[in-house]
Every structure is written in C-alpha cells, then in structure tokens.
C-alpha cells in the first residue's frame, strides 16, 4: 500500500510542478527571443522560469547586483502569484485521490508524502537554478513550500468543518481586507495620471507592457495589505527608513512601479477614520459571538491576531537593494494595531451597553 501511495504522489507532484512551470518557461522563452540576448544561451530563460516558479511559492532570493556585485535580497514577492501553485497542487492531489480509488484510509499518508516530495523538489530546483548573481535561498524553500502544499492538499477530498473561532475570526479579517480592496481601487482611479506617468517612464513596449500589467495584478494583494496597514494607523514602508501613515509621511521618492502611483502624497488625518472602521469590525465580531460565550469571542480575537501576523509577514520583505530593504507593512506593528483595535471594539460592544443600563 505504501509503494502505491508513493508512486501515485510522485507522479502527481511532477505533474503539478510541470502544470505551472511549462507555461512560465514558454513565456520566458518568448520574452527572451523578443528582447534578444548577448550570449544566445537558452539556459538563461529556462533558469528565469524556475526563479519565477520559486517566487510564486514565496521562496526568497539572495542577489549579487551588477555591475559591482552589490549584495541584495528579494523577499517581497507577489502574493497573487500563490494562486497558480495552489490551483496546480489541488488539481494534482485530486488526481491522487482518484488514483487511490477514494480510499480515505490512505489520504493522510498521501497528503504528507505529497507535501514532502513537493518540498524536496522545490529545494532541489532552488539549489540547481542558482548562478553567480541570483541564488534562491534553497534551505528556506521547504519552510515556505511545505505549509503551502499541506494546506492546499488538506482542502481537497473532504469537507472542512472549521471551529467557530476560526470561522468568525477569519470572517472579520476578510471584511477588513475587502474594504481595503475597495479603497485601493478608488485610490488607483483617483491617481490614474500618476500611474500612467510611472508606466510611461518605464517604456516597457507592447510585450513588456503586458508583463508589467500582469506583475501589477499579481502585486495587488500586497497593496491591499499595505492599504489595511495604512488605515489601521500602522502604515507601511517603501524603502529603508520610510513610513507612509495617516499621521506621518516620510518618503522622498518611489520606484517606477505603476501600482505605487496610488499612494497618498502626504499625511492625512482624515484617514485615521479607518481606525474607527477596524474598531467597529471588532464590535461586529462581538455581536456575532455574543449569543455563544466569552471564550468563543476571545478565541476569535486570538485567531484574528494570528492571521494578521501571517498576513503581515507575507506582506513585508526586502526588494533587491539595501535602500529597499524594508517594503510593505511592519509585521509586529500591523499585528499589534489590528489586534488592539479589534479587541477595543469587542470590549466597547460588550461593556458600553452595560454602563448605559447602569
């Protein structure tokens, strides 16, 4: 039985990797053929395709930037790209279930083997795709890939029953992210001229413009996290020593990236109203759980704080150079501000009516 599960998961891991990697390789080859190359080595676009595949799994990169081989680091990667490997993993594990004749007794072992094999493949691809200038941090690959694969595979083949705390805590955070998405969309349209100017500076051309558009779309979730950090009062950074917050605007220049054109141009105390929205969300969370018990509310707040920490870590990182070593939200500030504001809202919802009665 073990041999059958091992053979089935190995085949489907290879299929899941190829499902994403082959289209990326085709696009990389097409871009390489369009732009031309001084060396004419087709290994360059194939290695770049591997880097894109690893970046979609949030694997960080250690860089030696030309011409002076200045040390750099890339860990601020597009969160939207995670959708591609998740889709491939779910599709591959769904085939594993079919090959094992829906035998539920083998599924836990199959999930574990699938995650282990996928992580080992990612680590090997990270190691062998390195060169002198770009080195994926291969020993960190399992740390990012294994949880992603295990969680994605866990959502296939069975009906998930979430605990009440997870359900309500994730619902509150999803509401805040949804509101932030709407605000970000409005900001992009109101700053459309700035976005257009940043695109013009790059002069990407037709094919490059399509790739630039795709990159901006993939970075939209990062921008949503930054927007939530901004309106929660924690703010976000666009470089080392910078801070963009409603109460402080410490930013001299921005990279020529169109999505950054939606940023505010200065401090805005009116944006502190976003803190009220977060507090009201905490009060709403209390209203959802008030008919249950206090323990469910406390657990929901803890779950929300843990999710905020995960999102804060995912929405922060370094972008190539030392000057851009801090990009996105600060994980601890982001988590602390949201957790405190949600808890304050829940406290007010519970105790203000009691004070009014007294």
Secondary structure, 3 states (H helix, E strand, C coil): CHHHHHHHHHHHHHHHHHHHHHHHHHHHHHHHHHHCCCCCCCHHHHHHHHHHHHHHCCCCEEEEECCCCEEEEECCCCHHHHHHHHHHHHHHHHHHHHHCCCCHHHHHHHHHHHHHHHHHHHHHHHHHCCCCCEEECHHHHHHHHHHHHHHHHHCCCCCCCCCHHHHHHHHHHHHHHHHHHHHHHHHHHHCHHHHHHHHHHHCCHHHHHHHHHHHHHHCHHHHHHHHHHHHCCCCEEECCCCEEECCEEECCCCCCCHHHHHCCCCCCHHHHHHHHHHHHHHHHHHHHHCCCCHHHHHHHHHHHHHHHHHHHHHCEECEECHHHCCEECCHHHHHHHHHHHHHHHHHHHHHHHHHHHC
